[in-house]
C-alpha cells in the first residue's frame, strides 16, 4: 500500500513539474552547463543549507565542476526559476551593452523591498529619469569641491589610529567604515554624523546578512512564505533603522534649504557652469528636482538616499580595507607607494589635483578590486530570448555575472591569483576588468569612491607603516564581499 502511495506522489510531482517548467527554456538550458536537475526543486539541493560564509567556496567549486560544454557558464534552477551564471568576458560584454538586459534581476527584489525602487533597482523610464537627475551631482568639478571633506575625515582617521599604532594586530574595518560614512554624508547629503549613528552601520551589516541568507534559501523566494519567517522580521527591523536615519537627513537638509532660501537646479547646468556656483549635494538635487513636471515625493527622495548611503559606504569601505590589507602583505608595494608619495608631494599636503598623479596607487587599488571585488556578482534579467552566436540565451531568466571569477580569468590575467599591480600598465580588455560594472548601468559613484579611497590611503601611508596582521580574512558572500575583518598592524612613522 505504501508503495502505491509513494508511486502516486512521485507521479504527481513529475506531472506538476511538467506543467510548471518552461519547456522551451529547459531545452535551451540542456545545451549548457548545469548540475543534475530534480523535479520541482531544480538544483536547489546544491545550495540547500549553505551559509553566506560558505558561498564563495561553493561558487568556485560549482564553476570548476560543471564547466564542460561552454566555458564559464553555469545554469541553475531554483524551483522553476532559472539562474544563469557567467564569467566569460565576451558574454559579459553582450549582456552589459545590450538594451535587452537593461532590467535588473528579480533577485534584487529582496533588497528593493527594503531600500525602495531607487536608481540601483529601477528600470525603464524611471531609471532613465533618475539617472538624468543624479548624474550632474558626480561631475568632476563638483567632486573637486568636496575633496576638503575627504581630506579632513582621513586626517581625523589618522588621529584616531594613533591610539592603536603599537604594532599589534587589529581590525581596521570599523574605523574605515565610520570615516567613509562621515565623508559620504557630509559631501553627498550635506550633513555631519557622529559615533551615535553606529546603529545605522549595524543595521546595514545585518541587512546584508539577511538578504544573503534569503538568496540561499529557495523557499524565501515565495513571498507569502518569506513574510512569515524570522528573517523577514529581522529585515524589517533593520529597514526601520535605515529609513529613520535617512529620513532624518532629508528633514534636516530640507529645513536648511528653506531657511537659506537658496535654490539651484544642477540638471540644467552645462559643463562650464558646474562647479562655479554654490556647492550642491545629492540630497539638494533631489529636493529641488522634478519628474514629469512634479517634485519628487519624500518616498522618492528617501529611496535614492537609502540606496546611495547603503551601497556607497559599504563598497568603498570594503575596497579601502582590502587595499590596506594587500599593502600590508607586500613590503615592496608599500615602498613603491611611499616613494610615489614623496616624489609627488614631498612635505606638501595632498590636493585634489595631485590625486591624478598617483599612477602606481591607482594600479594597486585596481589590482585589489580585481582580487576582492566589493560587489562579487552583478545581475540582469532577460525577458526574451537572445542569440549569443555560440548559443541561444533563454528568456525569463536572471543572468548573474560572476565578477569574482571573471576578474581571475587566466585568459585575461596572467598568474591571476597573484597580486601584481603592474599588470595595469598594459592594455586589458574593457569588459575583462569591470569592478564598477560597465555599460549604461555602470556605477554612477565610481569616481566619488576612488577619490575617497586614494585620499584615505595616502594619508595613512604618510603617517604609518602598515604591517601584516596575524589573522587572515575569511571571505563571505553577502550582497557585497565580506570578511571576518581586515586585520593589519600599524607603526607610527617618525617625521
Phi, psi and omega in degrees: 000314179297326178297322179294315180298316179298318179297317179296318180299314180297319179297319179295321178298314181294320179294315180297317179299320182299318183279334180278333185278135174287106188294320179298314178301316182295322178297323178290322182293327182300338180276351182254188181273135174197158172283161178305135182259134177256149179304140177068313184269348180064230176256024180300336179297336182292321184258355182303129178083358180284134177261159181306324181284356177252353189290323182300309181295323179297315180300317180298316181295318181295319179295324180286323185283316184251075185218045188264314190277311179232135182293133171061040173228136178218122181257136181221128172265125170254101193069235176253016179262128186265131174240129179240116178265137181225145172218022176267120190297333178293318179288324178298317178300318179300316182293315187280349179250353182266135177292342178294336183255025184284342181281142176285154180298150176295341179296333180292350180298331178300321180272324179299328178298335181265312186272343182096178186265059181281193186304323183292330188247342185285166181222172172054225189295323180297318180296313180301318182293314181293321179298320179298319182291317190274329186310315182300338181297332184256022175296145185307317184291328178287320178300324181297329180291334182265003180302323182301330177290314177302318181294315180299313183292323179290327175291321174299321178299315180298323177297319179293322183290342178301331181289339182244009182273064182238017178084358180265149182293136175209165178267116183276352185306309183297329178294312180294320182303310182290324179296315179297317181296320177298314180298316182296315183292323182287324183271315184272332183249348178075017183231149174260144177236168179224187188297340180294345181274015176300335179300327177294314179300317179295322179294319178298315181298315181292319180300318179302318180293317182295320179294319178298321177297319179294324176305322187265003181245102187307318184287348175290345180280353172264109195301316185292333175286314180301323181296344181264358188269157174298330178299319179297317181294320178294322179295318178296324178296316177297319182299320180298318180296316180295315180296319179298320181297311183286327177298321177298317178299316181298313183296319181294319181289323179298316179299320181294318180294319179295318181295319182283338180070017182265146177212131182206128181254112182287338187295341181259001181278143173269179186300326182286332183278328183296130179097349182264348181251186184304144178303135178235148176245171181305317183296321176300315181299315181294320181294334185250003183266163177232155175229121185057036176082001181242145177298151175292140179283168177300323178293321177301314182292317183297320182293328177286320178295315178302314182298315183291314181293321180294305185287320186293311186285328182292312183292321179294321176299313181299313182297317181294315183295315180291327176295316177298321178298315180292325176297320180296330184276346186232097184299320181296322178295317180297321179294319178296322178293318178298320178297320180294319179297316180296318182293320184277318188256325188063240178258003181281161176283152175293141178236167179298319181294322183288340180303323183292345180276349185275076184289320181290319176301321177301317179293322179296316179295316180298318180294326176293317178297329178293315182282328182228070180296123181304325174249101187287337180221131170243148191225142176231163179239134177251121181271331180240159177297151178217133182274114179272359184092299178287330181200165176264121180283124181295147175275174180055045182220154173269135178247110186258113181275114184275088181298327181298334177265317180303318185284359174239023180291119184291343176283344178255317185243118175290138183049063190295338181274356181264152180270101183228087181302328184296345179299337182276005172284337180265182179274133179235140179310129183301336178254012173267340178230097184224058180297338177255021185067192183199174180077199183301324186259033176292167184293120183289338184256021186293322177293319177305313182294315183295322177297317180297313181297312182300314182299317181296313184292320179300314181293322177295315181295330179287338184253336188223153164270131182263122186246145178298141174276176182260006181238125179274142180288141174254119188282137176231150173258112167251224170289320176248173177287131181233166174212175177282000177149166174246098190262118177223179170227153182234147173230126183296132177280143177270118182266000000 
